[in-house]
Each structure stands twice: as C-alpha cells, then as structure tokens.
Amino acid sequence: MDRKAFVKRETRETKIEASINLDGGAYDINTGIGFFDHMLELFAKHSGIGLSVEAKGDLYVDCHHTVEDVGIVVGTLLKEAAGSKDGIKRYGHSVIPMDEALSEVVIDFGGRSFFILKGEIPCIRLGEFETETVQEFFTSIASNAGMNLHVIVRYGTNTHHIIESVFKAFAHALKQAISYDPNQKGVLSTKGVL
C-alpha cells in the first residue's frame, strides 16, 4: 500500500504545500521559523517518515497562524496517508529524555480527536517561535489526523530541551502507531473500521 499524501492549503494568513510518506524518505522543511523547522526536522527523522513542508505565513504578525496551519496540514497528511489503517498497531507510547527534560506522549490513531497537554513550558519565546504555539500545533494535528494525543511534560527547566523532548516523543509514539503488526488482519477495532 502506498502511504503517501500531498496537501495544499491557502488562506489569507498562510500558504502551505506539504507532502508525507509514512514509510520513509527525505525531509525538507521551510516555515520561516528557525526553531519550528528544527522541531519538524527532528520529528521527521525520529519518526522515520518522509516529510516536505513549504510554508509562507504572516510572520510580521507573529508565528501563531503559521504554526497552527502547519499542524492542520500535517494532521491532514497523516490521516490521508494512513488510509483505512488496516494492519497498523494504532497505539503508540514513548518517553524521551533531553538532558534534564523528560516528556511522555501517548497516541491512539483510532479516528477520534482529543488532545491533552500536561506540564509546564517555562519560557515564552525561542527565537521567533512563541512557545504557547506548541499547544496549537498538537491540537491541530490531533483534530485533523483523528487521534487521541496525550502529551505529558514530566519535568525540565530548559525550554528548548522540553519542547525537543516532546517532539521526539511524539515522533517515536507515532512511529509505533503507524507501524504494521504482521498478525493484525484489518483494523484493530471490534467495530471493523477506524
């Protein structure tokens, strides 16, 4: 099965073209927000997916619209590329340290949207990246991918390390959820559909 998708989204605030390959490939990220590019690159690397994102947004306002809309697009890509979800493990769980920071992410890629973020992100800004948009990004992914997504920042003091541990934990949890179980026939649900 070809687990690829392409999305083009244009609003008065952002213009985004992006593609994904759940089974691997290169990554090429350009959002105009350095720290966000770094997080998306490490997300692609650690999840093992191929990801291309070209985003132009109203960064003269702030980074909110760009980060949120990239989340919408990435969530849509995940949903479209996963297709019927036949044979996937559906659930993923990862706990990732980054120096003094530790974050946990749990996913149910079962078609229902719900997002929870527990824990503190102490600093307001990293470069041009407003750290409160972490919540907007993952809310958009959960909503548009159709997944339960629980993010728990267990502890940490360095904001860069905390956010990096979140993105890496998300990547590893997603890698589990989209991977195939050779013993799973159809979808992992008594309903018969996800």
C-alpha positions in Angstrom: 0.0 0.0 0.0 1.3 3.5 -0.9 1.1 5.5 2.2 1.7 9.0 0.8 -0.2 12.2 0.7 0.0 15.8 -0.6 -1.8 18.8 0.7 -2.0 22.4 -0.5 -3.7 24.9 1.8 -4.0 28.6 1.3 -5.7 31.2 3.4 -5.3 35.0 3.8 -2.8 34.2 6.6 -0.8 31.3 5.2 0.1 29.4 2.1 1.4 25.8 2.7 2.3 22.9 0.4 3.3 19.7 2.1 3.8 16.0 1.4 4.3 12.9 3.5 5.5 9.3 3.1 4.8 7.3 6.2 7.2 4.6 5.0 10.3 6.8 4.8 12.1 9.3 2.7 13.9 12.6 3.0 12.7 15.7 4.8 12.7 19.3 3.6 11.2 21.9 5.9 10.9 25.6 5.4 8.4 27.5 7.5 10.4 30.7 8.0 10.6 30.0 11.8 14.0 28.5 12.6 13.2 26.7 15.8 10.0 25.3 14.4 11.9 24.0 11.3 14.3 22.3 13.7 11.5 20.6 15.6 9.8 19.4 12.4 13.1 18.1 11.0 13.8 16.1 14.2 10.2 14.9 14.2 10.6 13.5 10.6 14.0 12.0 11.4 12.8 10.2 14.6 9.5 9.0 13.2 11.1 7.7 10.1 8.7 9.4 7.8 9.4 11.5 4.7 8.1 15.0 5.1 8.2 18.1 3.0 6.7 21.4 4.2 6.9 24.7 2.4 5.0 27.4 4.4 4.7 31.1 3.9 2.8 32.9 6.7 2.1 36.3 8.1 5.2 36.2 10.4 5.1 40.0 10.6 2.1 39.5 12.9 3.6 36.5 14.8 4.2 32.8 14.3 0.8 31.6 15.6 -1.0 31.3 12.2 1.9 29.5 10.5 2.5 27.0 13.4 -1.2 26.3 13.7 -1.8 25.9 10.0 1.2 23.6 9.6 -0.3 21.5 12.3 -3.6 21.4 10.4 -1.7 20.3 7.2 0.5 17.7 9.0 -2.6 16.2 10.7 -4.4 16.1 7.3 -1.4 14.4 5.7 -1.3 11.8 8.4 -5.0 11.0 8.1 -4.8 10.8 4.3 -1.6 8.8 4.1 -2.8 6.2 6.7 -5.9 5.4 4.6 -8.0 2.7 6.1 -5.3 1.9 8.7 -5.6 -1.8 8.0 -2.9 -3.7 9.9 -1.4 -0.8 11.8 -0.7 -1.1 15.5 -2.9 2.0 16.2 -1.4 2.8 19.6 1.9 4.4 20.4 3.7 5.3 23.5 7.1 7.0 24.1 9.0 8.6 27.0 12.0 10.6 25.8 14.7 12.5 27.8 16.6 15.5 26.5 19.2 16.3 29.1 17.3 17.4 32.2 13.9 17.3 30.5 11.6 14.3 30.2 8.4 14.1 28.1 5.8 11.3 27.5 3.5 11.0 24.5 0.7 8.5 24.1 -1.3 8.1 20.8 -4.4 6.3 19.7 -4.6 6.7 16.0 -8.2 5.5 16.0 -10.2 8.2 14.3 -11.3 10.2 17.3 -9.8 13.5 18.1 -8.7 14.6 21.5 -5.7 16.5 22.8 -4.3 16.9 26.3 -1.1 18.7 27.3 0.0 18.5 30.9 3.1 20.2 32.3 4.9 23.5 32.1 6.8 25.1 29.3 8.6 27.9 31.2 9.9 30.3 28.6 7.6 32.4 26.3 9.8 32.6 23.2 12.7 30.8 21.5 13.9 33.0 18.7 10.9 33.9 16.6 9.0 30.8 18.0 6.3 31.5 20.6 6.2 28.5 22.9 2.5 28.7 23.5 2.0 27.6 19.9 3.2 24.1 20.8 -0.3 23.5 22.2 -1.9 24.9 19.0 0.3 22.8 16.8 -0.5 19.5 18.5 -4.2 20.4 18.9 -4.3 20.9 15.1 -2.6 17.6 14.5 -4.9 15.7 16.8 -8.0 17.3 15.3 -7.1 16.8 11.7 -5.5 13.4 11.9 -8.2 12.0 14.1 -6.1 10.8 17.0 -6.1 10.9 20.8 -2.9 12.6 21.6 -1.7 13.0 25.2 1.5 14.9 25.9 2.9 15.0 29.4 5.9 17.1 30.2 7.2 15.3 33.3 9.9 17.8 34.2 12.6 20.1 32.8 14.0 23.6 33.2 15.4 24.4 29.7 12.6 25.3 27.3 14.4 24.2 24.2 15.1 20.8 25.8 11.5 20.4 27.0 10.0 21.1 23.6 12.5 18.9 21.8 11.7 16.0 24.1 8.0 16.5 23.3 8.6 16.4 19.5 10.9 13.4 19.7 8.5 11.5 22.0 5.6 12.3 19.5 7.8 11.0 16.7 8.6 7.7 18.4 5.0 7.2 19.6 3.7 7.9 16.0 6.3 5.5 14.6 4.8 2.8 16.7 1.2 3.7 16.0 1.6 3.6 12.2 3.8 0.5 12.1 2.4 -2.8 10.9 1.6 -5.7 13.1 2.0 -8.8 10.9 -0.6 -10.7 13.0 -3.2 -7.9 12.6 -5.8 -8.6 9.9 -7.8 -5.5 9.1 -8.1 -2.7 11.6 -7.5 -3.1 15.4 -11.1 -2.5 16.4 -14.1 -4.6 17.2 -16.2 -2.2 15.1 -14.3 -3.2 12.0 -13.4 0.3 11.0 -11.3 3.2 12.3 
